[in-house]
Amino acid sequence: MYTIQNLNHDFKSTFMIKNYSLVISGRVQGVFYRNFTQTKALELGINGYVMNMPDGSVFIEAEGEEAILEELIKHCKIGPPKADVTGVKKQLGVIIGYTDFIIKR
C-alpha cells in the first residue's frame, strides 16, 4: 500500500497498486492487439508490458490502481476492430515496479 500526503492541502490519499497478469485468447495476433493495449494502458496510466505468445494468445503484465486495471480489462475483452477475443484470464501477481508500458517482441 502506498500513501501520498499532499502538504499543501493537508490530506492523505491511500490507494492500492496491484499487478495483474492477463492472458487474452481468440484472434488476437496480427490484428494490432499489442498496439491497442499499449495505447489504452498509457491513456490510463498503467505500467507493464504486452507480448505475443507462441500459442497465439497475448500476455499482458500490468501494474496500477485496481479500478484502473479493471478498466483496462474491459478494453481487453473487446480489443481492436479486427480482433475476436474469446477469453481473458486474470491472475494477481507481485509488484515489479514498472515505469512505462512497452510492447515486447
TAVEN-V811028 format. One line per field, one symbol per residue. ss: DSSP state (h for helix, s for strand, l for the rest). A space follows every 10 residues. Layout:
ss->???
This chain:
ss->lsssssllll ssssslssss ssssssslll llhhhhhhhh hhhhllssss sslllllsss ssssshhhhh hhhhhhhhll lllsssssss ssllllllll ssssl
